[in-house]
Amino acid sequence: MVEIHDYAGCETEAYAPIVGSGINSTVLHYNKLDRKIDSGEIVLMDVGASIQGTPPISRARFPPTENFTPRQREIYEIVLGAQNAALAALKPGMMMGGQGSNSLQKIAMDYIDSHGKDKEGRTLGRYYIHGLSHHVGLNVHDPSGPPRRSNPHGPSQLTGN
């Protein structure tokens, strides 16, 4: 990763890479790296590099072998669809969080809940343990106050810029 970031002109790593596989890919900010990645698992990589003091964030989930299983592909497509639904709804007046009709988080959650079930037939939103986004500024996780509407004359809450 360091070589890729250096090649892209990044100045430094924004934080230590987070890499987890299998059940550890669901642990927020997992940092132990204490087990081998097994074939058939999903790997989560959360890495960021700093450019002029601001960390661009990248996050990826992928299989360590060539292909997703059919169920992994289904879940991947549902998560991608939720992200695209939130992006399509992004406009002035939308909020990153909350439960109202103008909440990007709710739009993503509703998409996930309406596009798949677990083995017991329950909606998948219960497994959506991470937020849609977070503020990014001088630090990787800048503190934020109560939810605010996106500003039509300035940066979006979704991008944190």
Rosetta blueprint (number, residue, H / E / L):
1 M L
2 V H
3 E H
4 I H
5 H H
6 D H
7 Y H
8 A L
9 G L
10 C L
11 E L
12 T E
13 E E
14 A L
15 Y L
16 A L
17 P L
18 I E
19 V E
20 G E
21 S E
22 G H
23 I H
24 N H
25 S H
26 T H
27 V L
28 L L
29 H L
30 Y L
31 N L
32 K L
33 L L
34 D L
35 R L
36 K L
37 I L
38 D L
39 S L
40 G L
41 E L
42 I L
43 V E
44 L E
45 M E
46 D E
47 V E
48 G E
49 A E
50 S E
51 I E
52 Q L
53 G L
54 T E
55 P L
56 P L
57 I E
58 S E
59 R E
60 A E
61 R E
62 F E
63 P L
64 P L
65 T L
66 E L
67 N L
68 F L
69 T L
70 P H
71 R H
72 Q H
73 R H
74 E H
75 I H
76 Y H
77 E H
78 I H
79 V H
80 L H
81 G H
82 A H
83 Q H
84 N H
85 A H
86 A H
87 L H
88 A H
89 A H
90 L L
91 K L
92 P L
93 G L
94 M L
95 M E
96 M L
97 G L
98 G L
99 Q L
100 G L
101 S L
102 N L
103 S E
104 L H
105 Q H
106 K H
107 I H
108 A H
109 M H
110 D H
111 Y H
112 I H
113 D H
114 S L
115 H L
116 G L
117 K E
118 D L
119 K L
120 E L
121 G L
122 R L
123 T E
124 L H
125 G H
126 R H
127 Y H
128 Y L
129 I L
130 H L
131 G L
132 L L
133 S L
134 H L
135 H L
136 V L
137 G L
138 L L
139 N L
140 V L
141 H L
142 D L
143 P L
144 S L
145 G L
146 P L
147 P L
148 R L
149 R E
150 S L
151 N L
152 P L
153 H L
154 G L
155 P L
156 S L
157 Q L
158 L L
159 T L
160 G L
161 N L
